[in-house]
Every structure is written in C-alpha cells, then in structure tokens.
Amino acid sequence: MNCSFHFQLLPLPKGQKPSLERYKWEISILQLQDGVTDLTTPAQLTQLISQLREYQQDCVKQGWHKTEAVAVSPLSVCLQKLCMEYIERFHTQRRSKMSGVLDAELWKASEVGAEFQCLVDESLRTGRLRNVQAPDRSAGGEALMVDDTSFVVVSSALVFTKILADYCECFAALPEFAADILSRVVELLKGFNSRCCQLILGAGALQLVGLKTISVRNLALASRSLQLIIHFVPLVAHEAELSLREDQKHLLRHFKQVLTDYGDHIGEITSKLVSVIDHHTLSCLNNWEVSSSVPSPSFQQICRQMQKFHNGLAGIIPDEQIKALFETVHEHFKGNLKLHLARIGISPHDSLKYGFVSQDYAFYAQSLRA
C-alpha cells in the first residue's frame, strides 16, 4: 500500500476528553495506513471503507478537519487506489490458484467434499453463488448434485466453483468496481477453459502429470467438468448485473461469449471421443475377412471396443448424452462399413458374401442395443 494518510486532528477544547468514536476512527486510519493484507476479505475491506467515510464526514461535522468534496478528497482518491490494488491482488492470487490446481490435475473423478455440495445447495436456494461453511460432520459424496443432476468431475472444477463464489462476493462487496471485477473473472473463466483444452485435447497432461494416454474417461471428465462450470456462469453474470451501472451493462456480453467458448470446447471433446472409437472400428474393418465364420473376429473386436467405450463414459456422462454420442458413432460406423464394402467389392448382388456381412452386422446391432 503506497497510500498514506496524515490527518491533523484539531486539538480538543481544554478539559474535553476524546470520544470513543474518535479513537475508533483513528484506529481505522492506522489500519488503512498499514494496508489490507492478503487475508482480507471483500466484506472486511468494505467495512473498513465504510468506517473511513464515516470518519471523513465526522471530521467535517465536528470541525476537526476541513476536507475537499468527497469525490476529489485525498482520502477518496486513496480509497480508490486501495480498492484497485486489492482487486488486482485478489485476482492474481486466484489466477495463480487456478493455474496450480489445473497443472496438478490427474484427471480422475474427485470425491465431492461437503463444502462444495453446501455451496451448490445454497446457490439453488438463494440464486446467489456464495462460499458457505459445511455443517460439522457433513459427509461428502462421489458426485456433486445440482438439482437432480449428478456431476462427476475433477477436483480442479470443484476448486474453481469456490473461486467463482469469491468473485461473486467481491461484486457484492465492491459494486463501484464491478466493471473491473467483471473483466478479471471473465479472464479467469476463459483461462480455465483454454487450459483444460491444452491439457486434454492438446495432451499437455501427458508431460505435466505423467499420464500415459488421454483416455475416454479423461475426456469424459473434462467434458463434464466444463458442463458444471457452465451451470455457474449465469449466476456470476447475474451478480455482475446487479452491481453494474446501466451504461456498463453492455459488458455482460462477455459472459455470453464465455458460454459459447465452453460449448465449442465441449463439442470438440465430443468429436474427439467419436474419433477415438472411429479409429478402433476402422482398424477392425481393415482386418475383417468376410467368411462363414460368424460373428467374425473383427466384428467381435468391434463390439468389445464399443463396450469398452461405453464403460469409459458410464457414471460420468448422463445417459441421454451417451445415447446421443452412440447415435453419432453408429452413423459413422455405417458410413465406414459401406465404404469398406465398396472398396472390397461386396454388394447385394454377391448374395453369399453379403449374407455373411448381414449376419456380422446383425451381431453388431444386437450388441449395440444391449
């Protein structure tokens, strides 16, 4: 804190003792001279600012100190500087925390601590995202429940929800600085999305935490974690809207862009999942020998790969999303099978071989339905 205050209080009349309130204001000034610490919460900073403004007004009323208009007074200028320095430090700390948890992420399903479930439950009850303390002896769970929807996610996504709650508290505590807070929380939201993309789609986690491969389960967890953050973005945007002036509300468009970016990234993960199973089925088709041995080894292997793929998604991705994903996978497989048959010269006119193909396909279809 570079700002310092040197208020010269007028001497009290002889025999008059300083009031308790005057001592309180002097203590507040000393607190501000020392600066806020890294542990200061937005609410604590707001309380200090409120006390100092009361002090400023009290000085004028009591004749202890003459000051300029509030908007241009040295105290107001310094409070402005104090708040901006605090917001920047607040942001730097949380950006560093977010980067740290993402870079250490093992991309495994995380146990959900009670404090995270309490945060979600409170947000559903109040429509406001806030950090809340979990009751003593509250048990965690394997999934975060949002209404009746289950989210199995990685630990960094859970930590990030608490970081977003920090920013919501900052909006409420420092509404005059809502535009500055908004730009920083949007930066963080974009950073979380892009870093997830680098680590999973860009395979950065292979080198960073020693994963041997980016598995279907890793991809599913990344997708579901981003879907969880999408759920909270409107709550953050609402908090910003409550604090922004009318001429600043055009800034809310940045949250819409964030939602678009997250949706695009989830779509890219879905495409990657489809490409993973496409690779396996194409490999099996290339080794397929059409014969009377039905089901053929290649189609048995295709069905095993489909089952393995489903197992990687199950318990993470909701059933309706898995169904939609398999519909896409199935359409791709039919197209690849048709191309392969054309390439090896098998058509309905070759009734014997086409009959073997039909039996293999029937085995595949039955396995897929199961």
C-alpha positions as CSV (number, residue, x, y, z in Angstrom):
1,M,0.0,0.0,0.0
2,N,1.6,3.2,-1.2
3,C,-1.2,5.5,0.1
4,S,-0.7,7.0,3.5
5,F,-2.7,9.4,5.5
6,H,-1.6,12.3,7.6
7,F,-4.8,13.8,9.1
8,Q,-4.0,16.6,11.5
9,L,-6.9,16.5,14.0
10,L,-7.7,19.8,15.7
11,P,-6.9,19.9,19.4
12,L,-9.9,19.4,21.6
13,P,-11.1,22.2,23.9
14,K,-9.3,22.2,27.3
15,G,-10.8,19.6,29.6
16,Q,-12.7,17.8,26.9
17,K,-11.9,14.1,26.6
18,P,-11.8,12.5,23.1
19,S,-14.8,10.3,22.5
20,L,-14.6,6.6,22.0
21,E,-15.8,7.1,18.4
22,R,-12.8,9.3,17.7
23,Y,-10.4,6.6,18.9
24,K,-12.2,4.1,16.7
25,W,-11.7,6.4,13.6
26,E,-8.1,6.9,14.4
27,I,-7.6,3.1,14.6
28,S,-9.3,2.7,11.3
29,I,-6.9,5.2,9.7
30,L,-4.0,3.3,11.2
31,Q,-5.4,0.1,9.7
32,L,-5.5,1.7,6.3
33,Q,-2.0,3.2,6.6
34,D,-0.8,-0.4,7.2
35,G,-2.7,-1.6,4.1
36,V,-5.0,-4.5,3.7
37,T,-3.5,-8.0,3.9
38,D,-3.7,-10.9,1.6
39,L,-6.2,-12.5,4.0
40,T,-8.6,-9.5,3.9
41,T,-12.0,-10.5,2.5
42,P,-14.0,-8.2,0.3
43,A,-16.6,-7.8,3.1
44,Q,-13.8,-6.7,5.5
45,L,-12.5,-4.2,3.0
46,T,-16.0,-2.8,2.5
47,Q,-16.4,-2.4,6.3
48,L,-13.1,-0.5,6.6
49,I,-14.1,1.8,3.7
50,S,-17.4,2.5,5.3
51,Q,-15.8,3.4,8.6
52,L,-13.3,5.7,6.9
53,R,-16.1,7.5,5.0
54,E,-17.9,8.0,8.2
55,Y,-14.7,9.3,9.8
56,Q,-14.3,11.8,6.9
57,Q,-17.9,13.1,7.4
58,D,-17.5,13.1,11.2
59,C,-14.3,15.2,10.9
60,V,-16.2,17.9,8.9
61,K,-19.2,17.9,11.3
62,Q,-17.0,18.2,14.4
63,G,-14.8,20.8,12.9
64,W,-11.7,18.6,13.4
65,H,-10.6,18.8,9.8
66,K,-11.5,20.6,6.7
67,T,-11.6,18.5,3.6
68,E,-12.5,18.9,-0.1
69,A,-15.6,17.5,-1.7
70,V,-15.8,13.8,-1.1
71,A,-15.3,12.9,-4.8
72,V,-11.9,14.7,-5.0
73,S,-10.6,14.5,-1.5
74,P,-7.2,12.8,-0.8
75,L,-9.0,10.2,1.2
76,S,-11.4,9.3,-1.6
77,V,-8.5,9.2,-4.2
78,C,-6.5,6.9,-1.9
79,L,-9.5,4.6,-1.2
80,Q,-9.9,4.3,-5.0
81,K,-6.3,3.3,-5.3
82,L,-6.6,0.9,-2.3
83,C,-9.5,-0.9,-3.9
84,M,-7.9,-1.3,-7.3
85,E,-4.7,-2.6,-5.7
86,Y,-6.8,-5.0,-3.6
87,I,-8.8,-6.2,-6.6
88,E,-5.6,-6.9,-8.6
89,R,-4.0,-8.8,-5.8
90,F,-7.3,-10.7,-5.2
91,H,-7.3,-11.6,-8.9
92,T,-3.6,-12.6,-9.0
93,Q,-4.0,-14.9,-6.1
94,R,-7.0,-16.7,-7.6
95,R,-5.5,-16.9,-11.0
96,S,-2.4,-18.5,-9.5
97,K,-4.5,-20.9,-7.5
98,M,-6.5,-21.9,-10.6
99,S,-3.3,-22.5,-12.6
100,G,-1.8,-24.5,-9.8
101,V,-4.8,-26.9,-9.4
102,L,-5.1,-27.4,-13.2
103,D,-1.4,-28.1,-13.7
104,A,-1.5,-30.7,-10.9
105,E,-4.8,-32.2,-12.1
106,L,-4.6,-36.0,-12.6
107,W,-8.0,-36.0,-14.5
108,K,-9.6,-38.6,-12.2
109,A,-13.0,-38.4,-10.6
110,S,-12.8,-36.4,-7.4
111,E,-14.7,-37.0,-4.2
112,V,-17.0,-34.1,-3.5
113,G,-16.4,-32.5,-0.1
114,A,-19.4,-31.3,1.9
115,E,-18.4,-27.7,1.4
116,F,-18.9,-27.9,-2.3
117,Q,-22.3,-29.5,-2.0
118,C,-23.3,-26.9,0.5
119,L,-22.2,-24.2,-1.9
120,V,-24.4,-25.6,-4.6
121,D,-27.4,-26.2,-2.4
122,E,-27.2,-22.6,-1.1
123,S,-26.9,-21.2,-4.7
124,L,-30.0,-23.2,-5.6
125,R,-31.9,-21.8,-2.6
126,T,-30.9,-18.2,-2.9
127,G,-30.0,-17.7,-6.6
128,R,-26.6,-16.3,-5.4
129,L,-23.2,-18.0,-5.5
130,R,-21.5,-17.8,-2.1
131,N,-18.9,-19.8,-0.2
132,V,-20.6,-21.4,2.8
133,Q,-19.3,-23.4,5.7
134,A,-20.4,-27.1,5.8
135,P,-22.0,-28.3,9.0
136,D,-19.8,-30.3,11.3
137,R,-19.5,-34.0,10.4
138,S,-21.1,-33.4,7.0
139,A,-20.2,-36.3,4.6
140,G,-19.1,-35.8,1.1
141,G,-20.0,-37.9,-1.9
142,E,-18.9,-39.3,-5.2
143,A,-20.9,-36.7,-7.3
144,L,-22.0,-33.1,-7.0
145,M,-25.8,-32.9,-7.1
146,V,-27.2,-29.9,-8.8
147,D,-31.0,-30.2,-8.5
148,D,-31.5,-33.8,-9.6
149,T,-28.5,-33.8,-11.9
150,S,-25.3,-35.6,-11.0
151,F,-21.9,-34.1,-11.8
152,V,-18.9,-36.4,-11.5
153,V,-15.9,-34.0,-12.1
154,V,-12.3,-33.5,-11.5
155,S,-11.0,-31.7,-8.3
156,S,-9.9,-28.5,-10.2
157,A,-13.5,-27.9,-11.3
158,L,-14.7,-28.1,-7.7
159,V,-12.0,-25.6,-6.6
160,F,-12.9,-23.3,-9.5
161,T,-16.5,-23.1,-8.3
162,K,-15.3,-21.8,-5.0
163,I,-13.1,-19.3,-6.8
164,L,-16.1,-18.1,-8.8
165,A,-18.0,-17.7,-5.5
166,D,-15.1,-15.5,-4.3
167,Y,-15.7,-13.2,-7.3
168,C,-19.5,-13.1,-6.6
169,E,-18.7,-12.0,-3.1
170,C,-16.4,-9.4,-4.4
171,F,-19.1,-8.0,-6.8
172,A,-21.4,-7.6,-3.8
173,A,-18.9,-6.0,-1.6
174,L,-17.4,-3.6,-4.1
175,P,-20.2,-2.7,-6.5
176,E,-18.5,0.5,-7.6
177,F,-15.7,-1.6,-9.1
178,A,-18.0,-4.1,-10.8
179,A,-16.6,-3.5,-14.3
180,D,-13.0,-4.1,-13.1
181,I,-14.1,-7.3,-11.3
182,L,-16.0,-8.4,-14.4
183,S,-13.0,-8.2,-16.7
184,R,-11.0,-10.3,-14.3
185,V,-13.5,-13.0,-13.7
186,V,-14.1,-13.3,-17.5
187,E,-10.3,-13.6,-17.9
188,L,-10.3,-16.4,-15.4
189,L,-13.3,-18.2,-17.0
190,K,-11.6,-18.1,-20.4
191,G,-8.3,-19.2,-18.8
192,F,-9.9,-22.3,-17.2
193,N,-11.4,-23.3,-20.5
194,S,-8.3,-22.8,-22.6
195,R,-6.0,-24.5,-20.1
196,C,-8.4,-27.6,-20.0
197,C,-8.2,-27.6,-23.7
198,Q,-4.4,-27.5,-23.7
199,L,-4.1,-30.3,-21.1
200,I,-6.7,-32.7,-22.6
201,L,-7.2,-32.0,-26.3
202,G,-3.7,-30.8,-26.6
203,A,-2.4,-33.7,-24.5
204,G,-0.4,-31.4,-22.2
205,A,-1.3,-33.5,-19.2
206,L,0.8,-36.4,-20.6
207,Q,4.0,-34.4,-19.9
208,L,2.8,-32.4,-17.0
209,V,1.5,-35.1,-14.7
210,G,2.7,-38.2,-16.4
211,L,-0.5,-39.6,-17.8
212,K,0.3,-42.5,-20.2
213,T,-2.5,-41.6,-22.6
214,I,-5.6,-39.3,-22.7
215,S,-8.3,-41.9,-22.1
216,V,-12.0,-41.9,-22.9
217,R,-12.6,-41.4,-19.2
218,N,-10.2,-38.4,-19.0
219,L,-12.1,-36.8,-21.9
220,A,-15.5,-37.6,-20.3
221,L,-14.4,-36.0,-17.0
222,A,-13.1,-32.9,-18.8
223,S,-16.4,-32.5,-20.7
224,R,-18.5,-32.9,-17.6
225,S,-16.3,-30.5,-15.6
226,L,-16.8,-27.8,-18.2
227,Q,-20.6,-28.5,-18.1
228,L,-20.5,-27.9,-14.4
229,I,-18.8,-24.5,-14.8
230,I,-21.4,-23.6,-17.5
231,H,-24.1,-24.1,-14.8
232,F,-22.5,-21.4,-12.6
233,V,-21.7,-18.8,-15.3
234,P,-25.2,-17.3,-15.3
235,L,-25.0,-16.9,-11.5
236,V,-21.7,-14.9,-11.9
237,A,-23.3,-12.9,-14.7
238,H,-26.3,-12.1,-12.5
239,E,-24.1,-10.9,-9.7
240,A,-22.3,-8.6,-12.1
241,E,-25.5,-7.3,-13.5
242,L,-26.7,-6.3,-10.0
243,S,-23.7,-4.2,-9.5
244,L,-23.0,-2.7,-12.9
245,R,-24.3,0.8,-13.9
246,E,-26.7,1.0,-16.8
247,D,-24.0,2.3,-19.1
248,Q,-21.8,-0.6,-18.2
249,K,-24.2,-3.5,-18.7
250,H,-23.1,-4.0,-22.3
251,L,-20.1,-5.7,-20.7
252,L,-22.4,-8.6,-19.8
253,R,-21.9,-9.8,-23.5
254,H,-18.6,-11.2,-22.4
255,F,-20.4,-13.9,-20.4
256,K,-22.4,-14.9,-23.5
257,Q,-19.1,-15.3,-25.3
258,V,-17.7,-17.4,-22.4
259,L,-20.7,-19.8,-22.7
260,T,-20.2,-20.1,-26.5
261,D,-16.5,-20.9,-26.0
262,Y,-17.2,-23.5,-23.4
263,G,-19.9,-25.1,-25.6
264,D,-17.5,-25.1,-28.5
265,H,-14.8,-26.9,-26.3
266,I,-17.3,-29.5,-25.2
267,G,-18.2,-30.1,-28.8
268,E,-14.5,-30.6,-29.6
269,I,-14.2,-33.1,-26.8
270,T,-17.3,-35.0,-28.2
271,S,-15.7,-35.0,-31.6
272,K,-12.5,-36.4,-30.1
273,L,-14.5,-39.1,-28.4
274,V,-16.1,-40.1,-31.7
275,S,-12.7,-40.1,-33.4
276,V,-11.3,-42.4,-30.8
277,I,-13.9,-45.1,-31.4
278,D,-13.8,-44.5,-35.1
279,H,-10.1,-45.3,-35.1
280,H,-10.7,-48.6,-33.4
281,T,-13.6,-49.7,-35.6
282,L,-11.8,-48.7,-38.8
283,S,-8.8,-50.7,-37.7
284,C,-11.0,-53.7,-37.1
285,L,-12.7,-53.3,-40.5
286,N,-9.4,-53.2,-42.3
287,N,-8.5,-56.6,-40.7
288,W,-12.0,-58.0,-41.4
289,E,-12.2,-61.2,-43.5
290,V,-15.7,-61.9,-44.7
291,S,-16.4,-65.6,-44.3
292,S,-18.8,-68.2,-43.0
293,S,-17.3,-67.8,-39.5
294,V,-20.0,-65.5,-38.0
295,P,-19.6,-63.5,-35.9
296,S,-16.2,-62.8,-37.4
297,P,-13.3,-62.0,-35.0
298,S,-13.2,-58.4,-36.3
299,F,-16.8,-57.8,-35.5
300,Q,-16.4,-59.4,-32.1
301,Q,-13.5,-57.0,-31.5
302,I,-15.6,-54.0,-32.7
303,C,-18.3,-54.9,-30.1
304,R,-15.7,-55.2,-27.4
305,Q,-14.3,-51.8,-28.3
306,M,-17.9,-50.4,-28.2
307,Q,-18.4,-51.9,-24.7
308,K,-15.1,-50.5,-23.5
309,F,-16.0,-47.1,-24.9
310,H,-19.4,-47.2,-23.1
311,N,-17.7,-48.2,-19.8
312,G,-15.4,-45.2,-20.1
313,L,-18.4,-42.9,-20.3
314,A,-20.8,-44.6,-17.9
315,G,-21.1,-43.0,-14.5
316,I,-19.7,-39.7,-15.8
317,I,-21.7,-38.6,-18.8
318,P,-25.5,-38.6,-18.4
319,D,-27.4,-41.4,-20.1
320,E,-29.1,-39.1,-22.6
321,Q,-25.7,-37.7,-23.7
322,I,-24.2,-41.2,-24.0
323,K,-27.2,-42.2,-26.2
324,A,-26.7,-39.2,-28.5
325,L,-23.0,-39.9,-28.7
326,F,-23.6,-43.5,-29.7
327,E,-26.1,-42.5,-32.3
328,T,-23.3,-40.4,-33.9
329,V,-20.8,-43.3,-33.5
330,H,-23.3,-45.7,-35.1
331,E,-23.8,-43.4,-38.1
332,H,-20.1,-43.1,-38.6
333,F,-19.7,-46.9,-38.4
334,K,-22.4,-47.4,-41.0
335,G,-20.7,-45.0,-43.3
336,N,-17.3,-46.6,-42.8
337,L,-18.8,-50.1,-43.4
338,K,-20.5,-49.0,-46.6
339,L,-17.2,-47.5,-47.9
340,H,-15.2,-50.6,-46.9
341,L,-17.7,-52.9,-48.6
342,A,-17.4,-50.8,-51.8
343,R,-13.7,-51.0,-51.6
344,I,-13.5,-54.8,-51.3
345,G,-16.2,-55.2,-53.9
346,I,-19.0,-56.8,-51.9
347,S,-22.6,-55.8,-52.9
348,P,-26.1,-57.3,-52.5
349,H,-25.5,-59.0,-55.9
350,D,-23.0,-61.3,-54.2
351,S,-25.7,-63.0,-52.1
352,L,-23.4,-65.4,-50.3
353,K,-20.8,-62.9,-49.0
354,Y,-23.4,-60.2,-48.5
355,G,-25.3,-62.7,-46.4
356,F,-22.2,-63.2,-44.1
357,V,-21.9,-59.4,-43.9
358,S,-25.6,-59.1,-42.9
359,Q,-25.1,-61.7,-40.1
360,D,-22.0,-59.9,-38.8
361,Y,-23.9,-56.6,-38.9
362,A,-26.9,-58.2,-37.0
363,F,-24.5,-59.4,-34.3
364,Y,-23.1,-55.8,-34.0
365,A,-26.5,-54.2,-33.9
366,Q,-27.7,-56.6,-31.2
367,S,-24.6,-55.9,-29.1
368,L,-25.1,-52.2,-29.5
369,R,-28.7,-52.4,-28.3
370,A,-27.6,-54.3,-25.3
